[in-house]
Amino acid sequence: MNRRHFLCSSASSLLAANAFADETDTLYDRAIVIDSLSIETWDAAGFAAAKRSGYTAIQTSLSNANLAVALRDLETWRARFEQSPDRLIRCEKAVDIRRAKAEGKLAVILGFQNGTIIESNIANLSRLYAAGTRCIQLTYNARNLLGDGCTERTNAGLSDFGIAAVERMNELGIIVDLSHCGDQTSADGIAFSRRPPCFTHTMCQSVYFHPRAKSDSLLRAMANRGGITGIVALGYFVGPRPDTSVEDYLNHIDRAVKVCGIDQVGLSTDFDIRGIEATATKETWLAPRLREFKPSYNVRWPPWVPELDKPERFRTVARGLAKRGYKTADIEKILGGNWLRYFQEFFGA
């Protein structure tokens, strides 16, 4: 090939690549994009990042030390919604997500990552629901009164109290999240919940074996119950290497789609929209986790996937899915369409 032909060929390839990226960006801009576990700092930079992200909705994680702390945080969120009506929408129905998309705002579902907020009284669930709670993860990593977490040695499953909590959550309309739960607690949650539970933020054990990952059998059981699996974007969850990349993240999506089906997979991060590098340091982020988590958690610094540690992360994911041959409609499902359908079935239109 002579120089002229080489330059023409290179130019044609570049034009094709740009057209491909433009097409995917157009898809992303019109899609409903949902992060099923996002932990935010709501200041000017946080709001700006939310706008850049293209997110339509998030499920966020509130303080879960005990019931009193949880109720205070819910009250803080009530005030935040009142103070920022031009930016935030309290999400209690699927229509709130659609309205957020139409108005360029962010819909927020209020949730907790530990059933400890119930304390020892099922009646507290009614107070939490009335204050705005719409999702509760039954356990964190360790055992609580409801069941065993994913790093608990015994893997004992749901307690009688845990089953009663699930029943009451079903009655009220609080999503049962099983992301951090141990294998048996996850299986029990799927079996005992009359309404579809979910994994808001997890990954595929068959891609990377980690205590927080779910086996193919659990992923399949969740899908068969109508639940969604959100693939988490933390680097040390996605793979064992410090150079974990967006391709590793896409591998988890591929596997989840193969096991669960295209209609039961979504996206999640488990960190601030701005990214970890922009909001944390080794001292503030890593040290507390080394104290709290068991060695099997394999926490490391830096914990992020570079391509996913920025507000535009899911645009990058959309491009990656397109390059892997996913159809436009299927990319839209993974970006947020599946979560939207799930929330509509759970909360109502």
N, C-alpha and C positions, 0 to 999 in steps of 0.2 A: 504494500500500500504506500503510495507516494504521500508527500506532506499535505498536498491539497485535499486528497481523499481522506486522509486522517483527520484534518481539521473539520471537514464537512461532516464526517461521521461523528466526531466528538460533539460538534454543535448540535447535531440531530439528537444525540443521546441526552444532552443537557436540556434541550427543549422538551423532550419527552418526559424527563424526570421532573422538570418544573411543572408541566401540565398535570402530571400524576399527583404531585404535592398540592397543587391548586385545587384539584378535584376533591382530594381528601380533606383539605381545609374547608371547602364549601360544605362538605358532609358534616364536619365537626361543628361548624358554626350554626347549622340548622338543627343539630341533634340536641336532645335533652341529655345532659351530662350529670351523673350522680356519683359522688364519692360517699360510700356507705360507712366510712369511719374517718372523720377529719377532726383534728383537735386544733382549735384556733386561738390566736391572740388578736382581739378585736381593737386594733388601733388604725390609724390612717394607712400604714403600710399593709396591714392585714386586709383592709377593705380594697385597697388598690390591687393586691394580689388576687383577691377573689374575682375582681373584674377581669383581670388578665387571663385567669384560668379558663374561662368559658364555662365554669360550673353552673349548673342550674339549681342543684340541691345537694345538701350534705346531711348525714346523720352525725351528730357531734357527741362528744363524751364529756359528761359533767362530773364534778367531784363526788366521790362515793365513800368517804370515810365513815359516814353514818347517816341516819335519817335526817337529823337536824342540818348537817352540812349540805345534804342533797336538796332539801327544801329551800335553803338559803340561795343555793346556786340556781335553782329553778326561778326564784324570785328575781335574781339578777338578770336572768334571761328574759323574763317578762318585761322588765324595765328596758332592756336593750332593744327588744322589738318595738316598744313604744317610742324610743329615742331615735330609731333608725328606720322609719317606715319607707323611706326612699331607697333602702338598701336590702333590708331583711324582711322575710315573710315567715311567720310561724306556721310550720307545716303540720296539718292535722288531717288533710284529705289530699287525694291526688290532684284535685283542681288547684291546690296551692302551688304545686310544682309547675303545672302548666301556666299558671298566672305569673310565676317567677320568670319563666322563659319569655313570655310575652312582654313583660315589663322590664326586663334586664336586671332583675333582682336575684337574691339568693334565698331559696327556701331552706329552712333548718328544721330537722327532726331532732327532738331532745331525747337523749338516751344516756344510759349508765353502763359501765363495764364490770359491775360487780353487784350481785344480789345481796351483799351485806347491808345495803341501804334499807332493806325490808326489816332488818334486825330480826326479832323473833316473833313478829306479829303480822300475819297475812293481811290484816285490816289496813296496814300501812300502805299497801298497794293502791288502795282507793285514794288515799291522800296524795300519793305520788302521781297518779293518773290525773286527778283533778288539778294538780299544779302544772301539768303539761307533759309528763313523762309518756313517751310512746315506744320506748325500746329499753329492755333490760337484759344484759348478759348475765346468765345465771351464776357463773363463777368467774373469777380471774384465774390465776395460775394455781393457786392453792385451794385447799378445802375450805368451804364455808358451810353454813347450816343447810344449804340446798343440795350440795353435791361436791364432787371432786374436780379440781382444776387439772390442766394438762401436765403439770409437773408434780402432781401429788403421787406418792409411791403406790398407794393402794388401788387407785382406779376403781372406786367402789360404786360409782353411779349416783343417780338421784336418791336423796333421802325421801321419807314420807313427807316431810315439810317441803322439800323441793317439788314434789309432785303436786302438792296442794297449791304451791305458788304458781306453777305452770297453769293449773286449772283456773285460778283466779285471774291471771294475766290474760288468758284466753277470753274469759268473760268480759273483762274491762276493755280489751283492745290494745294490750301492750305486747309488742313483738317479743318473742322468745329468741334471744341471740345465744348461740352456742359456740362462738368463736374460740374462746380460751378454755372451754370445758374439756375435761378428760374424755377418753374414747367412750367409756361406758356412760358417762353423764351425757355426752353428745347423743349416743344411741338412745338413751332413755328419753331425752328431751324430744327427739324426733318421734319416738313411739307414743309418748304420753300427751303431747300437745295436739289438741283437736284442730287447731289452726296452724297453717304452715309456719314453722320456725325458720331460722336462717343462720348462715355464717356471714356476718357482716364483713369480717376481715380475716382471711386465712389463706392457706396455699395448699399445694398438692404434695402429699407425702411421697408419692411415687416419683416425683421430680426431685425433691430434696427432703431427706428425712430429718425432721426437726420436731420437737415436742409440740409446737404450735400448728403443725400441718395436720391435715385430715387424710385418712386413707381413702382409697377409691371406693371402698364399700360404704363409708360414711357419706362421702360426696354423692354417691348414687342414691343412697337412702334419702338424703336431704332433697335431691331433685325429684325423687318419686313422690315425696310429700308436698311438692309444689314450692319448696323453699329455694332461695337464691344463695349462691356462693360468691362472695366478693373477694377477689384476689388482691392480697395486701402487697404494698410496694416497698416495704422496708428491705434494705439490702441483705441483712443477715437472716431474714426469713426466706428470701428468694434463692439464695445460694451460699455455699461455704467460702467462696473466694472473695478477697478484698476488691477484685476487679469485676464483681457482679455487674451485669449490664442489662439494658432494656430487653435484649434478646432472651436473657434468662427469665425475665418477667413474662415475656410473651410465651415462653415454653410452658409456664404454669397455666396461662389462659388456654393454650392449645389442649393441654391435658384435661383441664376442667371441662372444656367444651366436649371433648371426646367422651368423658365419663358421664357428665351431667346432661349434655345436650345444649344446643345453642341458646335455648330459651331460659336457662337457669344459671347463667354466669354474669357477674358484674365486676365492677372495679372498686378498689378502696386504697387508702394510703396508710392511715394510722399515724399521721403527723400533720403539722401545720401546712396550709396551702402554700405558704412562702417557701417551704422546705426546711430541713433540719439545719443545714449549714448556715442559713440566714437567721435562724432563731435560737440556736443553741451552741454551746461550747463543749469540749471534751469534759470539762469539770462539771458543768451543770447537767449534761445529758448522760454521759457514760457512768460516772461514779455512782449515782443513785441506783442505776440498774445493776451494776456489779454487786452492790450490797443486797438488792432485793431478789434478783433472779438466780436460779441455780446454774452451775457451770454448763449443764446440758443445753441451756438457752443460746450459748455461743454468741453472746453480745460482743460487738466489736466497734471500734472507731476507725474510720468514719462508718456510720451505719447506713448510709444512703446509696442509692443507685444514681449516678450523676445525671443521667438523662431524665430521671423522674423526680429530682430534688429541686424542682422549679415549678412555678404556677402552671406553665403550659404543658405539664407532663402528659395529660391524657390526649392532647393533640398529637404528641409524639407516639403514644400508644396506638392511636387511630391510624397513623401513617404506617406503623409497623404491622398492624393487622392487615391493612390493604396490601402491603408488599408480600405478605404471606398468603394472599389469595382470598381473604375473607370478602364476601359480598357486602355491598353497601348496607343493605337491610340488616345484615348480621352484625356489622360494626356498630350500627345505631342501637341494636339490642344490648350489646356489651357495654357501650358507653353509658347507657342509662335507661334504655327502653325496657329492659327486663325488670330493673328495680321499680320503675314507674308502674308497670303492670302489677307487680307484687304489692306495692303500697296501695294501689287502687283496690285490689282484691281484699286487702287487710283492713284498710281504713275507710274505704268507700270512695266513690268518684268525687 
